[in-house]
Amino acid sequence: MSSDPSGPIPASGDFVLTHVFDATRDLVWNACTQPDHLARWWGPLGFKMLTTDVNFRPGSLFRYSRQAPDGTTTWGRGEYRTIEPPKRLVVVVSFTDPEGHTTRHPKESDWPLSMVAGATLEEQGGRTFLTLIVRPEGATDSERQSFRAGRDSMKQGFSVVFAALAAYLGKRQNGPSQDPSAA
């Protein structure tokens, strides 16, 4: 199995989710790749983005921190592996400590240390079909088992995140501009 989810054909064991957005592919791409956009919608429901540091080029990092409703803070990062605007993005994602060192999932001790997430965007009639393919990278058997057991939770989590993105995109399309600072 390739470690790079490179297209719409998933490999055995991958987590796959497709969502349709009522927005152009360019707008969805910008919302998923520009720091000012990301800070306004990305993350679990009820979490507040504290920091986003994006260096958007292959081999560079997207680092973030976010605060849960209970006040706890989590950190994470994504290393951009493939960037093909506005149709494909592949990122290696991990939880980290505040200094950026890879750590375990804060609530799942056997979760894979890193996962490769590939997103493809296809536009049809002004709507964008985003297909997300996620797989563990360099995982042990027990980490792959934990990943498989976590599918329902991942589906629920990504569905909430995609709903937040859809609401954000609706504001962008209905507002006077696509400028992320125009909230």
N, C-alpha and C positions, 0 to 999 in steps of 0.2 A: 504494500500500500504506500503510495506517495505521501510525503509529509506536507505537500502543498495542495490544498483543495483548489484545483485549477479551473474548475468549470461546473457546469450544471449536472455532471454525473457523479454522484457520491460513491464512495467505497463502502464496503461492508463495515459496520460498526460506527459510521459517522452519524452525528446528529444533524438533521436537515430540517429547515423551516423556511417556508416561503410566505411572504406577506405582500399584499398589493397596496400601494399608496396612490391616492388621488392627487398626484403631483408629477411634474416632469422629472425625468431622470437627472437632469442638471441640478435641479433644486434638491432632490434627495441626496445626490452626490455631495453637494456643498454642505448640506446639513450634517452629513456623516464624516466630513473631512476637515472642516474649518473650526478652529478652536472656539470662536465666539458662538457659533451655532451649537457645537457639542455641549458647551456649558449650560445651555438652556433646556436640553431635553434628555441627555444621556444618563442612564443609571436607573436603579430600581425605584419604584414608586415610593415617594416620601423621603428619598435621600436628597441631600443638598450637595451639589458639586462645590468643593472648596478650591481646588486648583486644577488647571489643565495646562499642560506644557506639551505643545505639539511641534515637532520638527518633521514636516510632511515630505519625506523623501525615502526611497527604499534604503533599508538598513538603519534608519533613525527611529527614535522613540516617541511615543505618546505616553506621557505620565499623568496620573491624576490622583486626587484624593477626594473622598466623599464622606459625608457625615450621615449616619443612620438616624432615624427618628429618636432612638434612645440615647443619642449623643456620641456613640462610638464612631471612630473614624477608620476607614479602610483605604488602602493604597493599592494601586495597580499600574501596570504598564502594558503597552502593546508595541512590538517591534514591527515596523512596516517591512514586509517581505516583497510584496508586489503591489504596484500602483499603476493602473491603466485607466486614467480618467476618460469618461465618467462611467465606465462599465465594470471594473473589477478591482477589488481590494483584498489583499491577503495580509493578515496580521497575526503574529504570535503573541498571545495574551497570557499574563501571569499576575498573581497577587504579589505584592511586595511589602517590605517594611518602609518606614518613612524615608530611608536613605536610598531606596530603589533596589534592594537586594531581593531576589525571588524568595517567597515564603509559601507556606501552605494556605489553602482556603481557610478563612477564619472559623468556619463551623464544620468543616469536613476534612478530617486529618488524612484521609486516603485519596483525596482529590488529586488529579494530575497536576504537577508543578507548572506545566505549560500546555497550552492548546493552540492549535492552528485554526484560525477562523477565516474562511474565504467567503466573500460576498460578491455576487454578480447582480448587476442591475440591467434590466431590459425594459425599454419603454414601448408601450403599445397604446395608441390613441390618447396620449396625454397622461396615462397612468404608468406607474413604475412597479415592476415585479422584482422584488428583492429576494434572492435565494441565498440563504446562509447555510454553509456547511462547516461544521466544527468537528475536530478530531483531536484526541490527546496526542502529544508529541513526546516521544521517549518515555512512555509510561510503562510501569510494571503491570503484571497481570492484575494485581489487586487494585491499582489505580484505574485500569481499563474497566474493571468490574464496577468500581464506584462511579465512573463516568456513565456506564450503561444504566446503572440504577438511578442516576440523577436525571434521566431524560425528561420525566414529567415536570420536575422542578425547573429544568432549563427551558422547557416549552412555556411554562407559566411565566417565568422571568422574562424571556425574550418577547412574549406576547405583550406584557406590560410595557416593556421598553419600546416596542414598535407602536403601541397605542400612544405613548408619549410623543414619539416622533411624528406620527400622523397628526396629532393635535397641533404640534409645533408647525408642521408643514402647512396645515390649514390656515394658521395665522399668517404665515409668510405669503401665501397665495392671495389671501383676502386683504392684506395690508397694502399700504401705498408703495412699498419697496421690498426687495429681498435682502436688504441690509440687516444683518443679524443684530445690530444695536437698536433697531427699531422694534422694540418688544411689543 
